[in-house]
Every structure is written in C-alpha cells, then in structure tokens.
Amino acid sequence: MHRRFIVPSALAATLLLAIPAAAAPGTVGAPGIGDPYYPASGNGGYDVSHYDLRLKYQPRTDLLEGTATILATTTQELSRFNLDFGLDVSEVRVNGRKARFATSGDHELEVTPAEKLAKGRAVSVVVRYAGKPSELKINGWTAWARTPDGGVAAQEPESAVWWYPSNDHPLDKATYDISVSVPDGTQAISNGVLQSQSSKLGWTRFNWRSDKPQATYLTTLAVGKFDITTDRTADGLPVLNAYSKDLGANAGAARASIERTTEVAEWLTEVFGPYPYNALGGYVPNVTSGFALETQTRPFYSPKQFANGANVSVVVHEIAHQWYGNSVSVDGWKDIWINEGFARYSQWLWSEKEGEGTAQELADFTYAQHPADDPFWQVKPGDPGPDNQFDIAVYDRGALALQALRNEVGDDTFFELLKGWPAEHAHANANVGDFVRYAERVSRKPLAALFDTWLYQPSRPSAPAAADAGLAEAALSARSAARVERPASWKKIAATNTVHDHGDHGHGERPDRGHAGHEHH
C-alpha cells in the first residue's frame, strides 16, 4: 500500500513533457522516463543494473552522508544524462573520471561526463553527497520521516530522491547493496538479507543485500532503536521483523500481526506460486503516518495500522504485493490496478480461507455500498488518472473486476491465472492490457468487454452486467445496501484502507470517497 506523491497539474505536466523535446539534443538523456502521470520521474538514455549505497546517518542531527555507485548500460549515445536526486552533491565521477554536474527542476541532477558515452556501453557513476533528508522539500513536503530515534524512507510512488540518486521509476529495476553506519545502539533496517554487521569507534555498520530486481520506490531505510525478531521459514528463508521500542499501546497488536508474516507468505505461495525473493519480514517504526507500503521483502507498517488491535489483513495485502507489484511491476503508474486490485482481492481470499466471508460475499457487500450516483463509479481502475491513483475504487472496484473474472472463467482457470501471471512476468514489468490478453489466452475466452465494464467505464455496471458477474440479487438494488449482510471480515479489511493514505499534501480530495464512516486509503 502506498503513500501519495504530489501530482503535477495538467499544465505543469504539459510543460514538463514539452521541455525535453525543446532542450534535449540527440545525445542528451531525457529528464523523464516518459510516464504521463509523473513526467519528471525517471530518466532516459540508460538502464541501471545495480546500486551500491554506502551511507552514514546521525539521528541526532538528521545528517545523511553517502557515496552511491551506480552500474548502468547506456541505451543511446550520451553526452549528458540525469539522475533523480535532491540532496547536496559534492562530486560525480563517470567511469572513474570527474564529471561536471548541475541541478534543475525539483530533483534533477544533470551529469556531463568527461567524454561522450557510446550506446551500449557499461558505465559506472559514483556520486558523493550529504544533507538532511527531512529538510528537502519538494512541493512543500518530504518523503523522509524523522522519528524520535532516527529516520525512515518509505513512500510511493517516489522516495529515493530523498536519500540516494537513481533512475526513479519502476521501469528501471536493479539489485542493491545498502551499507549503513549508525551510532552504536541504533539499528539500520533495509531490504533483503542482512549480510553482516560490525562495530568500530562508536558506530555500527549494517550491510544489506537485495539480489533480485527492485524498483526504487520499493527500497527502504529505517534507522532507529528496534526490537528485532529473526527466524527461518520451512524453506529456510531468513525472516527479520523490527519494532520500534516506542510503539506504546500499539506494540502488542503490531507484533501479533507481523509475526504472522511467515504464515501469510506460506499461504500466498499456494495462491500465487513460489515466493519470489530470498528474505521475508516487516517493520514498524515510530512514525505518525497511517499508511503501509510493500517495500520489497520487508514491508513498512505505521503503528496506527494496529490502533484497534491486531490486523493480519494488512499483512496479507502487503505480502501479496511481493508478487503483484514488486516482482511484476507496473509499466507506468496508470497500471496501478495490477498492483492494488490483486492485493485487495488477496484480502478477500484470506477472509474466505478464514471463514469470515467469501470473496463473493465481500463483492456483493462492496457493490451494494455504492449507488449509481456515487463518485466511486466514476474512477476507472484501469487508468484512474494521477489524482485518483490511490482512490478506494482502484482497490475495491479493482477487486470487483477480479471477482467478475473468477465467475466468468471458473475457479480452476482463475487460480491458474493468479499463479501464471507472476510466473510469466517475474521480476519484470507489465500493464493492464498485458493482463487482459494473458487472461484471454489462458481462459480461451473473450474477456475485453468484461474488463472494459469493470475497469474503464465511468459508471456503475448495470444490474444485468453485475448479475453476469455473479453478484447476489440483493446487491443489485440501489436501496439494497442494508439488506446485504456485512461479512465478518469487512471491518478489518476496511481498517486497512488507511494503508494507502499517503496524505493530501495540498490535495483537497480524500481518496476514500464513498466510504463514509470507514478509515480511508
């Protein structure tokens, strides 16, 4: 689940899209990767294979010092290229030689190597930098959360800008080595496997490795004082969970939820196929936010997720993303449904397994909550637009689309689809159209009309269409909400809606329209 990033206005987006064409000769890498939702995100002209980050962080002052080594291959001839980054840079080297650099826009680091780079060339870029991440404001806010004993980087769709230079878009995934030095008695938590740790002269260094491709926004860093539990799964995967020592009344509920991560992952392997990574876990820092995020192998959870007691449903959602969103990542942010619709549906499947309401019953109840004039139905999960990227409709209407698919193709084919998709696109990127074509190929049924009805039409599917999708007759009447029995799991699932509430940051709209009385995404 996710936190919201400031979306440029239509005019700003138009200007951002126009700048590269006017200012970039053929050998200058584009300042954006081409995502219409976030024109400044990512960069053109190269593909990163690995990030090596060597960091030092002082919680008392919020000073982060770093040396980032980026291994990439050029995809065009380059006389200049951009990195996405916001802290102060002292030196850049390309293939060992000093390079000129300048800044532009909100987070563009423009690098001019000593010599033009040929297309297809292996390139190493070393960036030395320092700064206070919490003081870096883009559109008035920061993705770096200071805590009483440290700091946390966890955000969607962009967070890397605040702590390391990168090609900051899911289209360019890479492996990572993240080495962080912090004062003794403090821990540094990141993704993947803890390779080693050592102490010297009052500082402890933690060395983390992610050996499978990882999108930049799925990279996380948490520095603070944590209670850490470790274990191994039945298959031998290392499990590491971390809890701030200052979670107060939420501490027990947080542990009671996240300590079930292994159980949830084992169940999801039955639904989605083999777990795609070599590490597992989660962490709860002492932050004031309310969201959670599927940071790869080690999801981030705000303490507020557990304010009303344990909630395994949020763990189900975030671990489901390891397949749907992390291993198979979006081509562009308009494809968010192939992350969120499936992660929400996994919560419905968990409810079904636990005997707290079937996916069909949850679909019936969801449909009944939203009359035809509810703005919920105006959001198109297949292309919601940047302002509605994390709207409740992307989750709930997105899950309704999957229930409609399940009813159309039958359980055997449906669950074959759920396993086959992450296998076919493992560690790669895909879009909504890819899934529609995949589902048609596997099911041998024409499904374009079904997906159009549930993902793209800005209106409530008619009663016949809903009936075709298997929705109960009681859910079809505009006045039927009170007559559709609420599944036992509904309250816990609705409580996870805040998982996607990344804050408005200047946006007036609340992304939970139509869920009055429930916590929101």
KOLDOBA-31811 format. One line per field, with one value per residue (C-alpha): residue number from 1; residue in three letters; chain; x, y, z. Coordinates in steps of 0.2 Angstrom, whole numbers, always signed. Example, Ala and Ser with C-alpha at 12.3 -4.5 7.8 and 13.67 -1.06 7.14 Angstrom:
2
k [1	2] .
r [ala	ser] .
c [A	A] .
xx [+62	+68] .
yy [-22	-5] .
zz [+39	+36] .
***
This chain:
521
k [1	2	3	4	5	6	7	8	9	10	11	12	13	14	15	16	17	18	19	20	21	22	23	24	25	26	27	28	29	30	31	32	33	34	35	36	37	38	39	40	41	42	43	44	45	46	47	48	49	50	51	52	53	54	55	56	57	58	59	60	61	62	63	64	65	66	67	68	69	70	71	72	73	74	75	76	77	78	79	80	81	82	83	84	85	86	87	88	89	90	91	92	93	94	95	96	97	98	99	100	101	102	103	104	105	106	107	108	109	110	111	112	113	114	115	116	117	118	119	120	121	122	123	124	125	126	127	128	129	130	131	132	133	134	135	136	137	138	139	140	141	142	143	144	145	146	147	148	149	150	151	152	153	154	155	156	157	158	159	160	161	162	163	164	165	166	167	168	169	170	171	172	173	174	175	176	177	178	179	180	181	182	183	184	185	186	187	188	189	190	191	192	193	194	195	196	197	198	199	200	201	202	203	204	205	206	207	208	209	210	211	212	213	214	215	216	217	218	219	220	221	222	223	224	225	226	227	228	229	230	231	232	233	234	235	236	237	238	239	240	241	242	243	244	245	246	247	248	249	250	251	252	253	254	255	256	257	258	259	260	261	262	263	264	265	266	267	268	269	270	271	272	273	274	275	276	277	278	279	280	281	282	283	284	285	286	287	288	289	290	291	292	293	294	295	296	297	298	299	300	301	302	303	304	305	306	307	308	309	310	311	312	313	314	315	316	317	318	319	320	321	322	323	324	325	326	327	328	329	330	331	332	333	334	335	336	337	338	339	340	341	342	343	344	345	346	347	348	349	350	351	352	353	354	355	356	357	358	359	360	361	362	363	364	365	366	367	368	369	370	371	372	373	374	375	376	377	378	379	380	381	382	383	384	385	386	387	388	389	390	391	392	393	394	395	396	397	398	399	400	401	402	403	404	405	406	407	408	409	410	411	412	413	414	415	416	417	418	419	420	421	422	423	424	425	426	427	428	429	430	431	432	433	434	435	436	437	438	439	440	441	442	443	444	445	446	447	448	449	450	451	452	453	454	455	456	457	458	459	460	461	462	463	464	465	466	467	468	469	470	471	472	473	474	475	476	477	478	479	480	481	482	483	484	485	486	487	488	489	490	491	492	493	494	495	496	497	498	499	500	501	502	503	504	505	506	507	508	509	510	511	512	513	514	515	516	517	518	519	520	521] .
r [met	his	arg	arg	phe	ile	val	pro	ser	ala	leu	ala	ala	thr	leu	leu	leu	ala	ile	pro	ala	ala	ala	ala	pro	gly	thr	val	gly	ala	pro	gly	ile	gly	asp	pro	tyr	tyr	pro	ala	ser	gly	asn	gly	gly	tyr	asp	val	ser	his	tyr	asp	leu	arg	leu	lys	tyr	gln	pro	arg	thr	asp	leu	leu	glu	gly	thr	ala	thr	ile	leu	ala	thr	thr	thr	gln	glu	leu	ser	arg	phe	asn	leu	asp	phe	gly	leu	asp	val	ser	glu	val	arg	val	asn	gly	arg	lys	ala	arg	phe	ala	thr	ser	gly	asp	his	glu	leu	glu	val	thr	pro	ala	glu	lys	leu	ala	lys	gly	arg	ala	val	ser	val	val	val	arg	tyr	ala	gly	lys	pro	ser	glu	leu	lys	ile	asn	gly	trp	thr	ala	trp	ala	arg	thr	pro	asp	gly	gly	val	ala	ala	gln	glu	pro	glu	ser	ala	val	trp	trp	tyr	pro	ser	asn	asp	his	pro	leu	asp	lys	ala	thr	tyr	asp	ile	ser	val	ser	val	pro	asp	gly	thr	gln	ala	ile	ser	asn	gly	val	leu	gln	ser	gln	ser	ser	lys	leu	gly	trp	thr	arg	phe	asn	trp	arg	ser	asp	lys	pro	gln	ala	thr	tyr	leu	thr	thr	leu	ala	val	gly	lys	phe	asp	ile	thr	thr	asp	arg	thr	ala	asp	gly	leu	pro	val	leu	asn	ala	tyr	ser	lys	asp	leu	gly	ala	asn	ala	gly	ala	ala	arg	ala	ser	ile	glu	arg	thr	thr	glu	val	ala	glu	trp	leu	thr	glu	val	phe	gly	pro	tyr	pro	tyr	asn	ala	leu	gly	gly	tyr	val	pro	asn	val	thr	ser	gly	phe	ala	leu	glu	thr	gln	thr	arg	pro	phe	tyr	ser	pro	lys	gln	phe	ala	asn	gly	ala	asn	val	ser	val	val	val	his	glu	ile	ala	his	gln	trp	tyr	gly	asn	ser	val	ser	val	asp	gly	trp	lys	asp	ile	trp	ile	asn	glu	gly	phe	ala	arg	tyr	ser	gln	trp	leu	trp	ser	glu	lys	glu	gly	glu	gly	thr	ala	gln	glu	leu	ala	asp	phe	thr	tyr	ala	gln	his	pro	ala	asp	asp	pro	phe	trp	gln	val	lys	pro	gly	asp	pro	gly	pro	asp	asn	gln	phe	asp	ile	ala	val	tyr	asp	arg	gly	ala	leu	ala	leu	gln	ala	leu	arg	asn	glu	val	gly	asp	asp	thr	phe	phe	glu	leu	leu	lys	gly	trp	pro	ala	glu	his	ala	his	ala	asn	ala	asn	val	gly	asp	phe	val	arg	tyr	ala	glu	arg	val	ser	arg	lys	pro	leu	ala	ala	leu	phe	asp	thr	trp	leu	tyr	gln	pro	ser	arg	pro	ser	ala	pro	ala	ala	ala	asp	ala	gly	leu	ala	glu	ala	ala	leu	ser	ala	arg	ser	ala	ala	arg	val	glu	arg	pro	ala	ser	trp	lys	lys	ile	ala	ala	thr	asn	thr	val	his	asp	his	gly	asp	his	gly	his	gly	glu	arg	pro	asp	arg	gly	his	ala	gly	his	glu	his	his] .
c [A	A	A	A	A	A	A	A	A	A	A	A	A	A	A	A	A	A	A	A	A	A	A	A	A	A	A	A	A	A	A	A	A	A	A	A	A	A	A	A	A	A	A	A	A	A	A	A	A	A	A	A	A	A	A	A	A	A	A	A	A	A	A	A	A	A	A	A	A	A	A	A	A	A	A	A	A	A	A	A	A	A	A	A	A	A	A	A	A	A	A	A	A	A	A	A	A	A	A	A	A	A	A	A	A	A	A	A	A	A	A	A	A	A	A	A	A	A	A	A	A	A	A	A	A	A	A	A	A	A	A	A	A	A	A	A	A	A	A	A	A	A	A	A	A	A	A	A	A	A	A	A	A	A	A	A	A	A	A	A	A	A	A	A	A	A	A	A	A	A	A	A	A	A	A	A	A	A	A	A	A	A	A	A	A	A	A	A	A	A	A	A	A	A	A	A	A	A	A	A	A	A	A	A	A	A	A	A	A	A	A	A	A	A	A	A	A	A	A	A	A	A	A	A	A	A	A	A	A	A	A	A	A	A	A	A	A	A	A	A	A	A	A	A	A	A	A	A	A	A	A	A	A	A	A	A	A	A	A	A	A	A	A	A	A	A	A	A	A	A	A	A	A	A	A	A	A	A	A	A	A	A	A	A	A	A	A	A	A	A	A	A	A	A	A	A	A	A	A	A	A	A	A	A	A	A	A	A	A	A	A	A	A	A	A	A	A	A	A	A	A	A	A	A	A	A	A	A	A	A	A	A	A	A	A	A	A	A	A	A	A	A	A	A	A	A	A	A	A	A	A	A	A	A	A	A	A	A	A	A	A	A	A	A	A	A	A	A	A	A	A	A	A	A	A	A	A	A	A	A	A	A	A	A	A	A	A	A	A	A	A	A	A	A	A	A	A	A	A	A	A	A	A	A	A	A	A	A	A	A	A	A	A	A	A	A	A	A	A	A	A	A	A	A	A	A	A	A	A	A	A	A	A	A	A	A	A	A	A	A	A	A	A	A	A	A	A	A	A	A	A	A	A	A	A	A	A	A	A	A	A	A	A	A	A	A	A	A	A	A	A	A	A	A	A	A	A	A	A	A	A	A	A	A	A	A	A	A	A	A	A	A	A	A	A	A	A	A	A	A	A	A	A	A	A	A	A	A	A	A	A	A	A	A	A	A	A	A	A	A	A] .
xx [+0	+5	+9	+3	+16	+12	+4	+9	-6	-11	-2	+14	+13	+12	+26	+37	+33	+37	+54	+64	+59	+64	+80	+87	+98	+100	+114	+106	+96	+78	+74	+59	+56	+40	+27	+12	+6	+23	+33	+48	+50	+64	+76	+81	+96	+102	+97	+103	+108	+115	+116	+129	+125	+137	+129	+132	+117	+117	+99	+103	+106	+97	+113	+115	+132	+133	+143	+132	+140	+128	+131	+122	+122	+118	+103	+109	+124	+125	+134	+124	+111	+101	+99	+84	+91	+88	+102	+118	+131	+150	+157	+152	+163	+159	+170	+182	+184	+177	+161	+153	+136	+122	+104	+87	+69	+64	+75	+86	+105	+112	+128	+140	+154	+172	+169	+153	+147	+143	+127	+128	+142	+144	+145	+149	+143	+149	+140	+146	+133	+127	+112	+97	+83	+69	+74	+72	+55	+48	+31	+31	+34	+47	+46	+58	+50	+60	+57	+62	+77	+80	+73	+63	+62	+46	+35	+25	+27	+44	+55	+73	+75	+77	+91	+100	+102	+93	+83	+67	+54	+48	+53	+71	+73	+90	+99	+105	+119	+115	+128	+123	+133	+124	+128	+131	+114	+105	+100	+98	+84	+83	+78	+84	+96	+107	+124	+134	+136	+151	+155	+170	+174	+156	+147	+139	+138	+124	+126	+110	+108	+94	+99	+83	+77	+69	+60	+67	+51	+52	+69	+68	+79	+74	+86	+81	+81	+71	+67	+71	+65	+73	+68	+68	+54	+51	+60	+75	+72	+78	+64	+68	+54	+58	+48	+52	+55	+42	+26	+16	-1	+1	+16	+7	-6	+8	+18	+3	+0	+18	+24	+11	+21	+28	+11	+4	+18	+16	-2	+0	+13	-2	-12	+1	+15	+33	+38	+49	+63	+76	+70	+54	+49	+41	+45	+35	+45	+38	+30	+15	+8	-6	-1	+9	+20	+25	+44	+52	+54	+51	+35	+33	+19	+13	+9	-8	-12	-14	-23	-38	-29	-21	-25	-17	-27	-14	+0	-9	-11	+7	+14	+3	+12	+28	+21	+9	+18	+35	+40	+28	+29	+19	+25	+18	+8	-8	-7	-9	-23	-12	-4	-19	-34	-25	-18	-35	-43	-30	-38	-54	-47	-39	-57	-63	-50	-53	-72	-76	-84	-81	-74	-92	-100	-87	-90	-109	-107	-95	-106	-121	-112	-110	-126	-126	-123	-108	-92	-84	-90	-83	-65	-58	-46	-38	-32	-38	-28	-14	-26	-36	-21	-24	-43	-53	-61	-44	-44	-62	-69	-52	-56	-74	-66	-57	-72	-81	-67	-67	-86	-84	-69	-72	-61	-49	-44	-45	-32	-22	-21	-16	-1	+3	+4	+18	+27	+26	+32	+43	+55	+49	+35	+18	+2	-16	-18	-5	-16	-31	-23	-15	-32	-40	-26	-26	-45	-48	-62	-66	-64	-61	-79	-79	-63	-70	-86	-77	-61	-64	-82	-85	-102	-109	-111	-129	-139	-138	-119	-117	-128	-117	-103	-112	-117	-131	-148	-150	-134	-142	-155	-149	-158	-151	-136	-145	-151	-134	-126	-109	-96	-87	-70	-77	-72	-54	-52	-60	-47	-33	-39	-28	-14	-15	-17	-1	-8	-15	+0	-10	-23	-41	-49	-49	-46	-59	-75	-90	-83	-91	-88	-73	-54	-48	-34] .
yy [+0	+17	+35	+48	+59	+77	+76	+90	+100	+97	+112	+108	+91	+98	+110	+95	+85	+99	+103	+88	+89	+108	+107	+89	+86	+68	+64	+71	+58	+64	+71	+59	+41	+45	+42	+54	+53	+59	+67	+71	+53	+43	+47	+42	+35	+22	+6	+3	-15	-11	+1	+1	+13	+17	+28	+36	+43	+53	+53	+67	+79	+70	+72	+58	+56	+45	+38	+30	+19	+16	+2	+5	+2	+16	+14	+28	+39	+51	+67	+71	+62	+64	+56	+59	+67	+81	+82	+92	+83	+86	+76	+65	+53	+43	+28	+34	+52	+68	+74	+91	+92	+104	+104	+108	+106	+99	+84	+83	+80	+83	+74	+78	+65	+70	+60	+56	+39	+27	+17	+0	+5	-1	+14	+17	+33	+37	+51	+59	+68	+74	+83	+82	+72	+79	+97	+93	+99	+95	+104	+108	+91	+77	+58	+56	+54	+59	+48	+51	+40	+41	+42	+32	+32	+24	+32	+29	+32	+41	+41	+38	+56	+60	+48	+42	+46	+35	+32	+34	+24	+6	+3	+3	-11	-16	-25	-17	-17	-5	-2	+10	+16	+22	+26	+11	+5	+10	-1	+2	-9	-11	-23	-41	-51	-44	-49	-43	-30	-24	-10	+2	+18	+20	+16	+1	-4	-14	-22	-27	-35	-37	-49	-48	-33	-20	-4	+12	+16	-2	+2	+7	+13	+14	+20	+19	+8	-8	-24	-37	-55	-67	-84	-95	-101	-120	-117	-109	-91	-78	-69	-52	-41	-25	-15	+2	+2	+16	+9	+12	+4	-2	-13	-29	-28	-24	-39	-51	-46	-45	-61	-70	-64	-82	-90	-77	-80	-98	-97	-85	-97	-108	-95	-85	-98	-98	-83	-73	-67	-74	-64	-60	-48	-32	-17	-4	+12	+26	+37	+47	+42	+30	+20	+4	+1	-15	-11	-26	-41	-30	-20	-4	-3	+13	+10	+17	+2	-8	+6	-5	-22	-34	-34	-48	-42	-28	-40	-51	-35	-30	-48	-51	-36	-45	-55	-42	-25	-30	-45	-40	-21	-8	-2	+15	+22	+21	+2	+3	-9	-24	-20	-14	-24	-40	-36	-31	-47	-57	-49	-56	-73	-73	-69	-84	-95	-89	-92	-74	-71	-77	-66	-67	-60	-46	-42	-42	-30	-19	-17	-13	+1	+12	+18	+23	+41	+38	+46	+29	+23	+37	+32	+20	+7	+3	+21	+31	+47	+54	+62	+46	+34	+28	+30	+17	+12	+6	-6	-11	-9	-17	-32	-32	-34	-50	-57	-54	-63	-78	-80	-79	-92	-103	-106	-119	-106	-91	-98	-104	-86	-80	-91	-90	-71	-68	-83	-76	-59	-62	-48	-38	-25	-26	-16	-19	-23	-37	-45	-44	-53	-65	-70	-72	-83	-94	-95	-96	-84	-66	-55	-37	-32	-39	-29	-14	-14	-16	-6	+8	+13	+28	+21	+8	-8	-11	-25	-37	-34	-36	-52	-59	-56	-67	-53	-58	-52	-42	-32	-26	-14	+4	+3	-14	-10	-13	-30	-37	-45	-37	-51	-53	-48	-32	-21	-27	-25	-8	-3	-7	+7	+19	+8	+19	+36	+44	+61	+75	+86	+100	+89	+94	+77	+62	+46	+37	+44	+33	+25	+37	+30	+20	+24	+28	+24] .
zz [+0	-3	+1	-11	-20	-26	-44	-56	-63	-81	-86	-76	-84	-101	-98	-91	-106	-118	-111	-116	-134	-135	-124	-127	-142	-148	-136	-120	-110	-107	-89	-88	-92	-101	-88	-92	-73	-67	-82	-71	-64	-70	-84	-102	-110	-98	-89	-71	-66	-48	-34	-21	-7	+7	+20	+37	+46	+63	+70	+82	+68	+53	+43	+30	+21	+6	-8	-22	-35	-50	-63	-79	-98	-110	-121	-133	-136	-121	-119	-104	-93	-77	-61	-49	-33	-21	-8	-10	-21	-19	-33	-48	-57	-73	-77	-64	-71	-63	-72	-72	-64	-61	-54	-62	-58	-42	-41	-57	-56	-73	-76	-90	-92	-97	-113	-123	-119	-134	-135	-126	-115	-97	-86	-68	-59	-42	-33	-16	-6	+10	+18	+29	+21	+31	+26	+7	+2	-15	-17	+1	+9	+12	+10	+24	+41	+56	+72	+90	+87	+69	+52	+39	+20	+14	+1	-16	-30	-26	-11	-17	-21	-3	+1	-15	-33	-45	-61	-50	-59	-59	-77	-71	-58	-51	-37	-22	-9	+5	+19	+33	+48	+63	+81	+92	+100	+84	+70	+51	+43	+24	+11	+8	+18	+32	+26	+41	+54	+63	+76	+77	+86	+92	+75	+69	+51	+44	+26	+17	+0	-12	-25	-36	-47	-36	-40	-32	-23	-15	-7	+11	+25	+43	+57	+75	+91	+87	+95	+81	+79	+67	+61	+46	+36	+32	+16	+25	+20	+34	+42	+51	+59	+68	+80	+87	+106	+107	+100	+116	+117	+98	+102	+106	+91	+79	+84	+84	+66	+59	+67	+56	+41	+38	+39	+27	+14	+15	+11	-3	-11	-13	-21	-31	-33	-26	-16	-27	-15	-3	+13	+22	+36	+41	+52	+62	+66	+77	+64	+65	+47	+45	+29	+25	+10	+2	+2	-6	+6	+21	+21	+31	+43	+53	+71	+68	+57	+74	+84	+85	+88	+78	+59	+49	+33	+31	+31	+18	+7	+9	+7	-9	-17	-16	-31	-38	-39	-33	-44	-58	-58	-67	-84	-80	-65	-74	-72	-53	-54	-57	-40	-30	-37	-34	-16	-11	-18	-8	+7	+1	-2	+16	+23	+13	+20	+37	+36	+39	+22	+5	-9	-17	-1	+0	-18	-15	+0	-9	-24	-13	-3	-19	-28	-46	-42	-30	-37	-33	-50	-60	-56	-69	-61	-77	-79	-64	-68	-56	-44	-42	-42	-24	-24	-15	-31	-38	-23	-21	-39	-44	-34	-40	-58	-52	-44	-61	-69	-57	-60	-79	-81	-66	-51	-59	-73	-61	-49	-64	-69	-52	-52	-70	-71	-58	-66	-83	-79	-64	-60	-75	-79	-87	-90	-88	-107	-105	-91	-101	-116	-104	-96	-113	-119	-104	-102	-121	-118	-125	-110	-116	-113	-95	-91	-100	-90	-73	-76	-89	-89	-78	-71	-60	-70	-74	-65	-79	-80	-61	-62	-76	-64	-51	-39	-27	-32	-16	-20	-37	-30	-27	-10	-5	+5	+21	+15	+11	+26	+31	+31	+47	+39	+32	+47	+47	+28	+29	+43	+31	+19	+28	+21	+6	+14	+10	+15	+5	+4	-4	-12	-6	-11	+1	-8	+1	-7	-4	+12	+24	+42	+37	+38	+21	+8] .
***
